[in-house]
Protein backbone atom coordinates (compact mmCIF):
# COMPACT_ATOMS: atom_id res chain seq x y z
CA UNK A 1 0.00 0.00 0.00
CA UNK A 2 2.07 2.96 -1.24
CA UNK A 3 2.24 5.84 1.20
CA UNK A 4 0.32 4.03 3.95
CA UNK A 5 1.76 4.03 7.46
CA UNK A 6 1.39 1.03 9.75
CA UNK A 7 -0.44 2.27 12.86
CA UNK A 8 -1.00 -0.97 14.71
CA UNK A 9 -0.02 -4.61 14.48
CA UNK A 10 -0.68 -7.35 17.02
CA UNK A 11 -0.71 -11.12 16.75
CA UNK A 12 -1.70 -13.56 19.46
CA UNK A 13 -1.96 -17.34 19.51
CA UNK A 14 -4.49 -18.76 21.96
CA UNK A 15 -3.68 -21.92 23.97
CA UNK A 16 -5.93 -23.96 21.63
CA UNK A 17 -3.94 -22.78 18.58
CA UNK A 18 -6.47 -20.19 17.37
CA UNK A 19 -4.91 -16.98 16.03
CA UNK A 20 -5.92 -13.34 16.41
CA UNK A 21 -4.17 -10.83 14.15
CA UNK A 22 -4.94 -7.11 13.90
CA UNK A 23 -3.42 -4.78 11.29
CA UNK A 24 -4.38 -1.12 10.85
CA UNK A 25 -2.80 1.32 8.39
CA UNK A 26 -3.19 5.10 8.12
CA UNK A 27 -3.74 5.97 4.47
CA UNK A 28 -2.08 9.01 2.87
CA UNK A 29 -5.51 10.47 2.10
CA UNK A 30 -9.18 9.80 2.73
CA UNK A 31 -11.58 8.86 -0.04
CA UNK A 32 -15.24 8.00 -0.49
CA UNK A 33 -14.71 4.34 0.40
CA UNK A 34 -12.53 5.05 3.44
CA UNK A 35 -13.64 8.41 4.86
CA UNK A 36 -11.87 7.60 8.15
CA UNK A 37 -8.54 7.32 6.30
CA UNK A 38 -7.79 3.82 7.55
CA UNK A 39 -7.27 0.42 5.98
CA UNK A 40 -7.67 -2.48 8.39
CA UNK A 41 -7.82 -6.25 8.64
CA UNK A 42 -8.71 -7.90 11.93
CA UNK A 43 -8.65 -11.69 11.77
CA UNK A 44 -9.48 -14.52 14.14
CA UNK A 45 -9.18 -18.09 12.94
CA UNK A 46 -9.13 -21.63 14.23
CA UNK A 47 -5.89 -23.59 14.53
CA UNK A 48 -6.64 -25.29 11.19
CA UNK A 49 -6.77 -21.90 9.42
CA UNK A 50 -10.56 -21.61 9.21
CA UNK A 51 -11.56 -17.93 9.39
CA UNK A 52 -14.13 -17.48 12.16
CA UNK A 53 -14.20 -13.68 12.51
CA UNK A 54 -12.78 -11.01 10.21
CA UNK A 55 -13.31 -7.26 10.03
CA UNK A 56 -11.95 -5.44 6.99
CA UNK A 57 -12.60 -2.68 4.50
CA UNK A 58 -11.40 -3.88 1.12
CA UNK A 59 -12.09 -1.69 -1.90
CA UNK A 60 -15.55 -2.15 -3.37
CA UNK A 61 -17.05 -3.51 -0.13
CA UNK A 62 -16.41 -0.81 2.46
CA UNK A 63 -16.40 -1.52 6.18
CA UNK A 64 -17.77 -4.99 6.86
CA UNK A 65 -17.33 -8.04 9.04
CA UNK A 66 -17.44 -11.79 8.60
CA UNK A 67 -18.60 -14.06 11.42
CA UNK A 68 -18.63 -17.81 10.78
CA UNK A 69 -18.95 -17.28 7.02
CA UNK A 70 -21.68 -14.64 7.17
CA UNK A 71 -20.74 -11.21 5.80
CA UNK A 72 -22.53 -8.05 6.98
CA UNK A 73 -21.89 -4.32 6.74
CA UNK A 74 -20.09 -2.72 9.68
CA UNK A 75 -20.63 0.85 10.92
CA UNK A 76 -17.12 2.15 11.68
CA UNK A 77 -17.04 4.64 14.57
CA UNK A 78 -13.42 4.73 15.75
CA UNK A 79 -10.48 2.37 16.23
CA UNK A 80 -11.27 1.66 19.88
CA UNK A 81 -14.83 0.60 19.05
CA UNK A 82 -13.62 -1.45 16.08
CA UNK A 83 -11.26 -3.46 18.28
CA UNK A 84 -13.86 -3.83 21.06
CA UNK A 85 -16.51 -5.07 18.60
CA UNK A 86 -14.01 -7.49 17.06
CA UNK A 87 -13.02 -8.88 20.46
CA UNK A 88 -16.68 -9.22 21.47
CA UNK A 89 -17.32 -11.34 18.34
CA UNK A 90 -14.26 -13.47 19.14
CA UNK A 91 -15.45 -14.00 22.70
CA UNK A 92 -18.90 -15.00 21.42
CA UNK A 93 -17.47 -17.48 18.88
CA UNK A 94 -15.13 -18.97 21.52
CA UNK A 95 -18.02 -19.46 23.95
CA UNK A 96 -20.00 -21.30 21.23
CA UNK A 97 -17.14 -23.70 20.48
Secondary structure, 3 states (H helix, E strand, C coil): CCCCEEEEEEEEECCCCCEEEEEEEECCCCCCCCCCCEEEEEEEECCCCCEEEEEECCCCCCCEEEECCEEEECCCCCHHHHHHHHHHHHHHHHHHC
